[in-house]
Amino acid sequence: MTAEGFLEGRRLQLARGVLLQCIMGGYPAAKFYGSDDGDLALVADPTQIHPLPWSEEPRAFAICDADELTGESSNLSTRGQLKKVIARYAALGLAPVVATELEFFVFAPNTDPTQPFQPPVGLDGRREDGHSAFSVSSNNGLRPFFSEVYKCMAALGLPRDTFMHEMGVSQFEINLLHGDPLLLADQTFLFKHLLKEVALKHGLTVVCMAKPLAHTPGSSMHIHQSIVEIGSGKNVFSDADGQPTAMFRHFIGGQQAGMADFTALFAPNVNSYQRLCHPFASPNNACWSHDNRAAGLRIPASSPVARRVENRLPGADANPYLAIAASLAAGLYGIEHELEPSEAIQGEFDVPDNLSLPCTLHAALERLKRSQLAKELFGTEFIEGYIASKTMELTSFFDEITPWERRVLAAQA
């Protein structure tokens, strides 16, 4: 839209079906978004309008809500779904607080998708070989790229806590500062867009797939969650003596009750399960633990005021609005129904059957299809539309024969 049109308040409209467009570009049947495929209004959030510092010509980026023309939020909008979850907390005098940890890979351009990704050539003329995890000098070869990333983050008002090299080859992680869930979802979404745009300027490719390289850790989007009282700001997970509260237990119980049903929301792509089935600290379970990275729900070591629950299931490929909404909705469900969690696990452990999670996209979609909890919390229209779109993507994947199949199976009698 032109700046003039935007400033005049001209309404931008979008077909409802676009909210269910699959990643290959197609759409599920019209019955999932209304047979008329009528319009939605894109309403810019006035706090999320950003001039883009990396653009050579002046451009701005506006994050919008997708609203029905009658004014209410569209049930198909993931940002709208998150706002509804936050409102349900507010009705109880509570406000969730979240932080996201986003991992990503920086690669050389990959013009042939049949070939593996490669790390870029650094300033020293070499490609990283994977020995730089947590090194203070690990990103020196990419210094110009990261310098512009930092400058663009500052220009967009994106505060960062820590930035580090992760365990994978040319893999990095950012920790965004904790705050309002909608703000953190917006910041995570905007940061991923920033990364890809700045990378293109530097002749690089940023990849937020859950598992872009074999035999290498995948990329997560861990979600840290706590709840405070509106007004006092008190963390309701800790009592006056600094001990865990019943609400803390119930929140964990709700997370456990929802994780299997919501796995397809946290792990939305075929590739997501490559990360989960080859763990490298990417646990595919609904166990909880004090500071054990093998558990899907981890309670990090912290002071009572910072007591929180880390959901380690979502990958970097997850929609931040939907993943945060699903995680918080499950926790609130536990609080409302006073659900008790399982016993905490420590050390080496076997996952009980009732705490195991789907390990393929097909299984996750089948679980979501049967979930009355998902339909109760997000509405039948959203869940059925989401399943329809993801089923199209899964079908497209099965329409291709992989190099592994040709290499290994072709010689079989």
C-alpha positions as a LaTeX table, in Angstrom:
\begin{tabular}{lrrr}
\hline
Residue & $x$ (\AA) & $y$ (\AA) & $z$ (\AA) \\
\hline
Met1 & 0.00 & 0.00 & 0.00 \\
Thr2 & 1.24 & 3.51 & $-0.69$ \\
Ala3 & 2.14 & 5.66 & 2.30 \\
Glu4 & $-0.55$ & 8.11 & 1.23 \\
Gly5 & $-3.22$ & 5.44 & 1.17 \\
Phe6 & $-2.13$ & 4.09 & 4.55 \\
Leu7 & $-2.10$ & 7.53 & 6.21 \\
Glu8 & $-5.54$ & 8.33 & 4.78 \\
Gly9 & $-6.85$ & 5.25 & 6.60 \\
Arg10 & $-7.77$ & 3.39 & 3.43 \\
Arg11 & $-8.99$ & $-0.08$ & 4.36 \\
Leu12 & $-6.94$ & $-3.01$ & 3.08 \\
Gln13 & $-8.99$ & $-6.16$ & 2.53 \\
Leu14 & $-7.94$ & $-9.75$ & 2.08 \\
Ala15 & $-9.79$ & $-12.91$ & 1.08 \\
Arg16 & $-10.54$ & $-15.13$ & 4.12 \\
Gly17 & $-9.01$ & $-18.14$ & 2.39 \\
Val18 & $-5.54$ & $-16.59$ & 2.46 \\
Leu19 & $-5.34$ & $-17.33$ & 6.19 \\
Leu20 & $-5.45$ & $-21.04$ & 5.32 \\
Gln21 & $-3.09$ & $-20.89$ & 2.35 \\
Cys22 & $-0.64$ & $-23.79$ & 2.58 \\
Ile23 & 3.11 & $-23.36$ & 2.21 \\
Met24 & 3.10 & $-24.55$ & $-1.42$ \\
Gly25 & 0.59 & $-21.83$ & $-2.32$ \\
Gly26 & $-2.65$ & $-23.82$ & $-2.63$ \\
Tyr27 & $-5.84$ & $-23.70$ & $-0.58$ \\
Pro28 & $-8.08$ & $-26.30$ & 1.05 \\
Ala29 & $-11.71$ & $-26.60$ & 0.07 \\
Ala30 & $-13.71$ & $-23.38$ & 0.38 \\
Lys31 & $-15.97$ & $-24.92$ & 3.05 \\
Phe32 & $-13.12$ & $-24.40$ & 5.54 \\
Tyr33 & $-13.10$ & $-20.60$ & 5.15 \\
Gly34 & $-16.60$ & $-19.87$ & 3.88 \\
Ser35 & $-17.89$ & $-20.82$ & 0.47 \\
Asp36 & $-18.18$ & $-17.16$ & $-0.57$ \\
Asp37 & $-14.50$ & $-16.56$ & 0.33 \\
Gly38 & $-15.47$ & $-13.09$ & 1.47 \\
Asp39 & $-13.05$ & $-10.41$ & 2.59 \\
Leu40 & $-11.37$ & $-9.69$ & 5.90 \\
Ala41 & $-10.07$ & $-6.28$ & 6.93 \\
Leu42 & $-6.35$ & $-5.96$ & 7.74 \\
Val43 & $-6.20$ & $-3.52$ & 10.63 \\
Ala44 & $-2.71$ & $-2.25$ & 11.44 \\
Asp45 & $-1.62$ & $-2.36$ & 15.08 \\
Pro46 & $-0.49$ & 1.24 & 15.72 \\
Thr47 & 2.30 & $-0.02$ & 18.03 \\
Gln48 & 3.69 & $-2.30$ & 15.32 \\
Ile49 & 4.39 & 0.00 & 12.37 \\
His50 & 8.09 & $-0.02$ & 11.57 \\
Pro51 & 10.21 & 1.79 & 8.97 \\
Leu52 & 12.52 & $-0.91$ & 7.58 \\
Pro53 & 16.16 & 0.07 & 8.17 \\
Trp54 & 17.57 & $-2.42$ & 5.65 \\
Ser55 & 15.46 & $-1.15$ & 2.75 \\
Glu56 & 17.27 & 1.02 & 0.18 \\
Glu57 & 14.04 & 2.88 & $-0.58$ \\
Pro58 & 11.80 & 4.10 & 2.25 \\
Arg59 & 9.40 & 1.34 & 3.25 \\
Ala60 & 7.45 & 0.50 & 6.38 \\
Phe61 & 6.15 & $-2.78$ & 7.74 \\
Ala62 & 2.81 & $-2.91$ & 9.58 \\
Ile63 & 1.72 & $-5.94$ & 11.58 \\
Cys64 & $-2.06$ & $-6.26$ & 11.22 \\
Asp65 & $-5.00$ & $-7.99$ & 12.81 \\
Ala66 & $-7.27$ & $-9.91$ & 10.45 \\
Asp67 & $-10.81$ & $-8.84$ & 11.37 \\
Glu68 & $-14.20$ & $-9.72$ & 9.94 \\
Leu69 & $-15.86$ & $-6.78$ & 8.19 \\
Thr70 & $-18.32$ & $-6.71$ & 11.10 \\
Gly71 & $-15.41$ & $-5.79$ & 13.40 \\
Glu72 & $-14.69$ & $-8.92$ & 15.41 \\
Ser73 & $-11.44$ & $-10.85$ & 15.10 \\
Ser74 & $-11.41$ & $-13.63$ & 12.52 \\
Asn75 & $-11.38$ & $-17.10$ & 14.05 \\
Leu76 & $-8.78$ & $-18.05$ & 11.42 \\
Ser77 & $-6.27$ & $-15.43$ & 12.62 \\
Thr78 & $-3.46$ & $-16.84$ & 14.77 \\
Arg79 & $-2.74$ & $-13.35$ & 16.16 \\
Gly80 & $-6.42$ & $-13.08$ & 17.03 \\
Gln81 & $-6.31$ & $-16.47$ & 18.74 \\
Leu82 & $-3.43$ & $-15.31$ & 20.94 \\
Lys83 & $-5.28$ & $-12.11$ & 21.87 \\
Lys84 & $-8.29$ & $-14.20$ & 22.95 \\
Val85 & $-6.12$ & $-16.36$ & 25.21 \\
Ile86 & $-4.59$ & $-13.25$ & 26.83 \\
Ala87 & $-8.09$ & $-11.84$ & 27.38 \\
Arg88 & $-9.14$ & $-15.04$ & 29.17 \\
Tyr89 & $-6.24$ & $-14.59$ & 31.59 \\
Ala90 & $-7.16$ & $-10.93$ & 32.09 \\
Ala91 & $-10.72$ & $-11.90$ & 33.03 \\
Leu92 & $-9.18$ & $-13.74$ & 36.00 \\
Gly93 & $-6.98$ & $-10.78$ & 36.96 \\
Leu94 & $-3.90$ & $-12.48$ & 35.52 \\
Ala95 & $-1.36$ & $-11.61$ & 32.85 \\
Pro96 & 0.97 & $-14.17$ & 31.26 \\
Val97 & 4.60 & $-13.23$ & 30.70 \\
Val98 & 6.66 & $-15.03$ & 28.05 \\
Ala99 & 10.07 & $-15.01$ & 26.42 \\
Thr100 & 11.18 & $-16.85$ & 23.29 \\
Glu101 & 14.53 & $-18.40$ & 22.43 \\
Leu102 & 14.90 & $-18.68$ & 18.67 \\
Glu103 & 17.58 & $-20.77$ & 16.96 \\
Phe104 & 18.47 & $-20.45$ & 13.29 \\
Phe105 & 21.17 & $-21.39$ & 10.77 \\
Val106 & 23.15 & $-19.05$ & 8.52 \\
Phe107 & 24.09 & $-20.77$ & 5.25 \\
Ala108 & 25.60 & $-20.00$ & 1.90 \\
Pro109 & 23.03 & $-19.65$ & $-0.92$ \\
Asn110 & 21.52 & $-23.02$ & $-1.81$ \\
Thr111 & 20.51 & $-22.92$ & $-5.46$ \\
Asp112 & 20.02 & $-26.69$ & $-5.76$ \\
Pro113 & 17.59 & $-28.01$ & $-3.11$ \\
Thr114 & 18.74 & $-31.59$ & $-3.78$ \\
Gln115 & 22.11 & $-30.67$ & $-2.24$ \\
Pro116 & 22.74 & $-30.18$ & 1.50 \\
Phe117 & 23.08 & $-26.72$ & 2.98 \\
Gln118 & 26.63 & $-25.46$ & 3.53 \\
Pro119 & 27.97 & $-22.87$ & 5.95 \\
Pro120 & 29.08 & $-19.63$ & 4.28 \\
Val121 & 32.67 & $-18.70$ & 3.57 \\
Gly122 & 33.78 & $-16.40$ & 6.38 \\
Leu123 & 36.13 & $-13.44$ & 6.37 \\
Asp124 & 39.03 & $-15.87$ & 6.87 \\
Gly125 & 38.16 & $-17.61$ & 3.58 \\
Arg126 & 36.99 & $-20.82$ & 5.29 \\
Arg127 & 33.72 & $-22.53$ & 6.02 \\
Glu128 & 32.94 & $-23.27$ & 9.65 \\
Asp129 & 33.46 & $-26.93$ & 10.56 \\
Gly130 & 31.21 & $-27.10$ & 13.60 \\
His131 & 33.72 & $-26.56$ & 16.42 \\
Ser132 & 32.52 & $-23.09$ & 17.40 \\
Ala133 & 29.65 & $-23.80$ & 19.79 \\
Phe134 & 29.43 & $-21.05$ & 22.44 \\
Ser135 & 32.77 & $-19.60$ & 21.31 \\
Val136 & 33.25 & $-15.85$ & 21.83 \\
Ser137 & 34.85 & $-15.61$ & 18.39 \\
Ser138 & 32.52 & $-17.98$ & 16.56 \\
Asn139 & 30.70 & $-15.38$ & 14.48 \\
Asn140 & 33.76 & $-13.35$ & 13.47 \\
Gly141 & 33.51 & $-14.69$ & 9.94 \\
Leu142 & 29.97 & $-13.30$ & 9.76 \\
Arg143 & 30.69 & $-10.04$ & 11.59 \\
Pro144 & 29.33 & $-7.70$ & 8.86 \\
Phe145 & 26.05 & $-9.62$ & 8.75 \\
Phe146 & 25.58 & $-9.68$ & 12.52 \\
Ser147 & 26.60 & $-6.04$ & 12.87 \\
Glu148 & 23.74 & $-5.06$ & 10.56 \\
Val149 & 21.36 & $-7.44$ & 12.35 \\
Tyr150 & 22.14 & $-5.69$ & 15.66 \\
Lys151 & 21.71 & $-2.23$ & 14.13 \\
Cys152 & 18.41 & $-3.19$ & 12.52 \\
Met153 & 17.14 & $-4.69$ & 15.77 \\
Ala154 & 17.93 & $-1.43$ & 17.58 \\
Ala155 & 16.20 & 0.60 & 14.86 \\
Leu156 & 13.08 & $-1.59$ & 15.14 \\
Gly157 & 13.06 & $-1.45$ & 18.94 \\
Leu158 & 13.75 & $-5.17$ & 19.32 \\
Pro159 & 15.55 & $-5.61$ & 22.66 \\
Arg160 & 17.77 & $-8.67$ & 22.88 \\
Asp161 & 18.99 & $-10.46$ & 25.96 \\
Thr162 & 21.74 & $-12.79$ & 24.69 \\
Phe163 & 23.02 & $-13.84$ & 21.28 \\
Met164 & 25.24 & $-16.89$ & 20.95 \\
His165 & 26.57 & $-19.56$ & 18.64 \\
Glu166 & 24.65 & $-22.78$ & 19.17 \\
Met167 & 25.75 & $-26.40$ & 18.81 \\
Gly168 & 25.11 & $-26.81$ & 15.10 \\
Val169 & 27.35 & $-25.80$ & 12.20 \\
Ser170 & 26.74 & $-22.07$ & 11.65 \\
Gln171 & 23.78 & $-22.22$ & 14.06 \\
Phe172 & 22.91 & $-19.29$ & 16.31 \\
Glu173 & 20.39 & $-18.41$ & 19.01 \\
Ile174 & 18.81 & $-15.21$ & 20.25 \\
Asn175 & 17.00 & $-14.81$ & 23.55 \\
Leu176 & 14.37 & $-12.08$ & 23.44 \\
Leu177 & 13.54 & $-10.23$ & 26.66 \\
His178 & 10.46 & $-11.46$ & 28.51 \\
Gly179 & 7.24 & $-9.47$ & 28.35 \\
Asp180 & 3.67 & $-9.39$ & 27.07 \\
Pro181 & 2.91 & $-12.49$ & 24.96 \\
Leu182 & 1.48 & $-10.55$ & 22.00 \\
Leu183 & 4.49 & $-8.24$ & 21.97 \\
Leu184 & 6.89 & $-11.20$ & 22.09 \\
Ala185 & 5.06 & $-12.96$ & 19.27 \\
Asp186 & 5.24 & $-9.78$ & 17.18 \\
Gln187 & 8.94 & $-9.38$ & 17.99 \\
Thr188 & 9.72 & $-13.01$ & 17.15 \\
Phe189 & 7.86 & $-12.74$ & 13.83 \\
Leu190 & 9.54 & $-9.43$ & 12.98 \\
Phe191 & 12.98 & $-10.73$ & 13.96 \\
Lys192 & 12.66 & $-13.74$ & 11.64 \\
His193 & 11.68 & $-11.40$ & 8.78 \\
Leu194 & 14.63 & $-9.12$ & 9.61 \\
Leu195 & 17.07 & $-12.04$ & 9.61 \\
Lys196 & 16.08 & $-13.23$ & 6.16 \\
Glu197 & 16.07 & $-9.74$ & 4.62 \\
Val198 & 19.48 & $-8.74$ & 6.03 \\
Ala199 & 20.94 & $-12.11$ & 5.04 \\
Leu200 & 19.92 & $-11.56$ & 1.42 \\
Lys201 & 21.77 & $-8.22$ & 1.41 \\
His202 & 24.91 & $-10.04$ & 2.53 \\
Gly203 & 24.65 & $-12.90$ & 0.05 \\
Leu204 & 23.58 & $-15.35$ & 2.78 \\
Thr205 & 20.60 & $-17.57$ & 3.51 \\
Val206 & 19.00 & $-17.75$ & 6.95 \\
Val207 & 17.05 & $-20.97$ & 7.52 \\
Cys208 & 14.49 & $-21.43$ & 10.29 \\
Met209 & 13.68 & $-25.05$ & 9.46 \\
Ala210 & 13.45 & $-27.29$ & 12.48 \\
Lys211 & 16.12 & $-29.66$ & 11.13 \\
Pro212 & 18.02 & $-28.40$ & 8.06 \\
Leu213 & 21.11 & $-30.62$ & 8.53 \\
Ala214 & 21.39 & $-34.35$ & 9.24 \\
His215 & 23.46 & $-35.48$ & 12.24 \\
Thr216 & 23.24 & $-31.95$ & 13.66 \\
Pro217 & 21.03 & $-30.42$ & 16.37 \\
Gly218 & 17.84 & $-28.86$ & 15.10 \\
Ser219 & 16.50 & $-25.38$ & 15.77 \\
Ser220 & 13.97 & $-24.74$ & 18.51 \\
Met221 & 11.77 & $-21.89$ & 19.67 \\
His222 & 11.57 & $-22.55$ & 23.39 \\
Ile223 & 8.82 & $-20.60$ & 25.18 \\
His224 & 9.38 & $-19.44$ & 28.77 \\
Gln225 & 6.12 & $-18.76$ & 30.62 \\
Ser226 & 5.10 & $-17.25$ & 33.94 \\
Ile227 & 1.95 & $-15.53$ & 35.20 \\
Val228 & 1.62 & $-12.36$ & 37.24 \\
Glu229 & $-1.26$ & $-10.66$ & 39.02 \\
Ile230 & $-2.53$ & $-7.63$ & 37.16 \\
Gly231 & $-1.76$ & $-4.60$ & 39.31 \\
Ser232 & 0.74 & $-6.05$ & 41.77 \\
Gly233 & 2.93 & $-7.80$ & 39.18 \\
Lys234 & 3.42 & $-10.68$ & 41.64 \\
Asn235 & 4.48 & $-13.99$ & 40.10 \\
Val236 & 1.64 & $-16.35$ & 41.05 \\
Phe237 & 3.89 & $-19.39$ & 40.61 \\
Ser238 & 5.64 & $-18.55$ & 43.93 \\
Asp239 & 4.10 & $-17.95$ & 47.36 \\
Ala240 & 5.21 & $-15.48$ & 50.04 \\
Asp241 & 7.82 & $-17.97$ & 51.26 \\
Gly242 & 9.24 & $-18.49$ & 47.75 \\
Gln243 & 7.72 & $-21.96$ & 47.38 \\
Pro244 & 5.82 & $-23.27$ & 44.32 \\
Thr245 & 2.07 & $-22.61$ & 44.44 \\
Ala246 & $-0.91$ & $-24.77$ & 43.52 \\
Met247 & $-1.39$ & $-22.54$ & 40.46 \\
Phe248 & 2.14 & $-23.45$ & 39.35 \\
Arg249 & 1.30 & $-27.16$ & 39.60 \\
His250 & $-2.01$ & $-26.71$ & 37.80 \\
Phe251 & $-0.32$ & $-24.76$ & 34.98 \\
Ile252 & 2.10 & $-27.66$ & 34.45 \\
Gly253 & $-0.79$ & $-30.12$ & 34.62 \\
Gly254 & $-2.57$ & $-28.20$ & 31.87 \\
Gln255 & 0.54 & $-28.11$ & 29.73 \\
Gln256 & 0.85 & $-31.87$ & 30.05 \\
Ala257 & $-2.84$ & $-32.36$ & 29.23 \\
Gly258 & $-2.52$ & $-30.36$ & 26.02 \\
Met259 & 0.90 & $-31.18$ & 24.60 \\
Ala260 & $-0.02$ & $-34.32$ & 22.66 \\
Asp261 & $-3.21$ & $-32.77$ & 21.27 \\
Phe262 & $-1.33$ & $-29.60$ & 20.31 \\
Thr263 & 1.84 & $-31.18$ & 18.91 \\
Ala264 & 0.79 & $-30.28$ & 15.35 \\
Leu265 & 0.56 & $-26.63$ & 16.44 \\
Phe266 & 4.06 & $-26.68$ & 17.97 \\
Ala267 & 5.60 & $-28.85$ & 15.23 \\
Pro268 & 3.73 & $-27.84$ & 12.06 \\
Asn269 & 5.83 & $-29.34$ & 9.26 \\
Val270 & 7.09 & $-32.72$ & 8.07 \\
Asn271 & 10.62 & $-31.58$ & 8.88 \\
Ser272 & 9.63 & $-30.69$ & 12.46 \\
Tyr273 & 9.68 & $-34.35$ & 13.39 \\
Gln274 & 13.22 & $-34.83$ & 12.11 \\
Arg275 & 14.22 & $-32.56$ & 15.00 \\
Leu276 & 12.02 & $-34.34$ & 17.53 \\
Cys277 & 12.92 & $-37.89$ & 16.55 \\
His278 & 16.68 & $-37.19$ & 16.71 \\
Pro279 & 16.51 & $-35.32$ & 19.98 \\
Phe280 & 19.83 & $-33.52$ & 20.70 \\
Ala281 & 18.01 & $-31.87$ & 23.66 \\
Ser282 & 14.79 & $-31.56$ & 21.63 \\
Pro283 & 12.54 & $-33.77$ & 23.75 \\
Asn284 & 9.41 & $-35.26$ & 22.27 \\
Asn285 & 7.58 & $-35.84$ & 25.55 \\
Ala286 & 5.26 & $-34.17$ & 28.06 \\
Cys287 & 7.38 & $-34.96$ & 31.11 \\
Trp288 & 8.41 & $-32.13$ & 33.40 \\
Ser289 & 11.56 & $-31.64$ & 35.40 \\
His290 & 13.63 & $-29.20$ & 37.39 \\
Asp291 & 16.41 & $-28.13$ & 35.02 \\
Asn292 & 16.55 & $-31.31$ & 32.92 \\
Arg293 & 16.79 & $-30.60$ & 29.20 \\
Ala294 & 15.51 & $-34.07$ & 28.32 \\
Ala295 & 12.04 & $-33.09$ & 29.54 \\
Gly296 & 9.53 & $-31.39$ & 27.27 \\
Leu297 & 8.62 & $-29.07$ & 30.15 \\
Arg298 & 11.64 & $-27.74$ & 32.03 \\
Ile299 & 11.67 & $-25.57$ & 35.14 \\
Pro300 & 14.89 & $-23.54$ & 34.79 \\
Ala301 & 16.95 & $-22.82$ & 37.88 \\
Ser302 & 15.86 & $-19.38$ & 39.06 \\
Ser303 & 14.85 & $-17.26$ & 42.01 \\
Pro304 & 11.21 & $-17.53$ & 43.18 \\
Val305 & 10.31 & $-14.21$ & 41.55 \\
Ala306 & 11.44 & $-15.62$ & 38.18 \\
Arg307 & 9.87 & $-19.09$ & 38.53 \\
Arg308 & 8.66 & $-20.14$ & 35.08 \\
Val309 & 7.86 & $-23.09$ & 32.85 \\
Glu310 & 9.84 & $-23.63$ & 29.66 \\
Asn311 & 8.02 & $-25.42$ & 26.84 \\
Arg312 & 10.81 & $-27.04$ & 24.82 \\
Leu313 & 8.65 & $-28.67$ & 22.15 \\
Pro314 & 8.16 & $-25.84$ & 19.57 \\
Gly315 & 10.65 & $-25.63$ & 16.73 \\
Ala316 & 11.97 & $-22.54$ & 15.00 \\
Asp317 & 9.49 & $-23.29$ & 12.20 \\
Ala318 & 6.46 & $-22.81$ & 14.49 \\
Asn319 & 4.12 & $-19.86$ & 14.08 \\
Pro320 & 5.00 & $-17.78$ & 17.18 \\
Tyr321 & 1.43 & $-16.52$ & 17.66 \\
Leu322 & $-0.05$ & $-20.00$ & 17.50 \\
Ala323 & 2.66 & $-21.74$ & 19.53 \\
Ile324 & 2.44 & $-19.18$ & 22.35 \\
Ala325 & $-1.36$ & $-19.23$ & 22.25 \\
Ala326 & $-1.48$ & $-23.03$ & 22.43 \\
Ser327 & 1.01 & $-23.24$ & 25.28 \\
Leu328 & $-0.68$ & $-20.54$ & 27.36 \\
Ala329 & $-4.16$ & $-21.90$ & 26.63 \\
Ala330 & $-3.13$ & $-25.34$ & 27.87 \\
Gly331 & $-1.69$ & $-23.84$ & 31.07 \\
Leu332 & $-4.84$ & $-21.82$ & 31.70 \\
Tyr333 & $-6.98$ & $-24.91$ & 31.14 \\
Gly334 & $-4.98$ & $-26.63$ & 33.88 \\
Ile335 & $-5.48$ & $-23.71$ & 36.25 \\
Glu336 & $-9.22$ & $-23.52$ & 35.59 \\
His337 & $-9.67$ & $-27.28$ & 36.08 \\
Glu338 & $-7.06$ & $-27.62$ & 38.86 \\
Leu339 & $-5.19$ & $-30.35$ & 37.02 \\
Glu340 & $-2.34$ & $-32.02$ & 38.86 \\
Pro341 & 0.87 & $-32.84$ & 36.97 \\
Ser342 & 2.72 & $-36.12$ & 36.98 \\
Glu343 & 5.68 & $-36.59$ & 39.27 \\
Ala344 & 8.74 & $-34.59$ & 38.19 \\
Ile345 & 11.49 & $-36.63$ & 36.55 \\
Gln346 & 15.25 & $-36.23$ & 36.99 \\
Gly347 & 18.33 & $-37.80$ & 35.44 \\
Glu348 & 17.96 & $-40.60$ & 32.89 \\
Phe349 & 14.34 & $-41.64$ & 32.45 \\
Asp350 & 11.95 & $-43.61$ & 30.26 \\
Val351 & 8.95 & $-41.71$ & 28.94 \\
Pro352 & 5.64 & $-43.20$ & 30.18 \\
Asp353 & 3.18 & $-44.02$ & 27.42 \\
Asn354 & 0.70 & $-41.41$ & 28.63 \\
Leu355 & 3.36 & $-38.68$ & 28.31 \\
Ser356 & 4.69 & $-39.62$ & 24.87 \\
Leu357 & 3.84 & $-37.40$ & 21.91 \\
Pro358 & 3.12 & $-37.99$ & 18.21 \\
Cys359 & 6.34 & $-38.51$ & 16.25 \\
Thr360 & 5.12 & $-37.75$ & 12.70 \\
Leu361 & 3.03 & $-34.96$ & 11.22 \\
His362 & 0.41 & $-37.52$ & 10.17 \\
Ala363 & 0.08 & $-38.83$ & 13.73 \\
Ala364 & 0.00 & $-35.29$ & 15.14 \\
Leu365 & $-2.79$ & $-34.24$ & 12.76 \\
Glu366 & $-4.79$ & $-37.36$ & 13.60 \\
Arg367 & $-4.43$ & $-36.55$ & 17.31 \\
Leu368 & $-5.48$ & $-32.94$ & 16.70 \\
Lys369 & $-8.45$ & $-34.13$ & 14.64 \\
Arg370 & $-9.73$ & $-36.16$ & 17.61 \\
Ser371 & $-9.08$ & $-33.41$ & 20.16 \\
Gln372 & $-12.16$ & $-31.93$ & 21.77 \\
Leu373 & $-9.83$ & $-29.81$ & 23.92 \\
Ala374 & $-8.36$ & $-28.10$ & 20.84 \\
Lys375 & $-11.82$ & $-27.32$ & 19.46 \\
Glu376 & $-12.95$ & $-26.05$ & 22.87 \\
Leu377 & $-9.99$ & $-23.69$ & 23.20 \\
Phe378 & $-9.55$ & $-22.53$ & 19.58 \\
Gly379 & $-12.90$ & $-23.23$ & 17.93 \\
Thr380 & $-13.92$ & $-25.85$ & 15.40 \\
Glu381 & $-13.50$ & $-23.49$ & 12.44 \\
Phe382 & $-9.84$ & $-22.81$ & 13.18 \\
Ile383 & $-8.87$ & $-26.39$ & 14.04 \\
Glu384 & $-10.60$ & $-27.96$ & 11.04 \\
Gly385 & $-9.18$ & $-25.31$ & 8.69 \\
Tyr386 & $-5.68$ & $-25.77$ & 10.09 \\
Ile387 & $-5.88$ & $-29.55$ & 9.68 \\
Ala388 & $-7.13$ & $-29.16$ & 6.10 \\
Ser389 & $-4.22$ & $-26.89$ & 5.17 \\
Lys390 & $-1.60$ & $-29.09$ & 6.85 \\
Thr391 & $-3.07$ & $-32.23$ & 5.27 \\
Met392 & $-2.52$ & $-30.64$ & 1.85 \\
Glu393 & 1.12 & $-30.04$ & 2.75 \\
Leu394 & 1.57 & $-33.60$ & 3.98 \\
Thr395 & 0.00 & $-34.96$ & 0.78 \\
Ser396 & 2.36 & $-32.83$ & $-1.30$ \\
Phe397 & 5.31 & $-34.29$ & 0.61 \\
Phe398 & 4.13 & $-37.83$ & $-0.06$ \\
Asp399 & 3.82 & $-37.00$ & $-3.77$ \\
Glu400 & 7.63 & $-36.89$ & $-4.01$ \\
Ile401 & 10.12 & $-39.75$ & $-3.88$ \\
Thr402 & 13.18 & $-38.88$ & $-1.79$ \\
Pro403 & 16.84 & $-39.47$ & $-2.72$ \\
Trp404 & 17.06 & $-41.96$ & 0.20 \\
Glu405 & 14.35 & $-44.11$ & $-1.37$ \\
Arg406 & 16.05 & $-44.12$ & $-4.78$ \\
Arg407 & 19.48 & $-44.75$ & $-3.26$ \\
Val408 & 18.57 & $-47.50$ & $-0.83$ \\
Leu409 & 15.44 & $-49.18$ & $-2.17$ \\
Ala410 & 16.01 & $-49.27$ & $-5.93$ \\
Ala411 & 18.43 & $-52.20$ & $-5.67$ \\
Gln412 & 16.05 & $-54.35$ & $-3.61$ \\
Ala413 & 14.64 & $-57.44$ & $-5.27$ \\
\hline
\end{tabular}
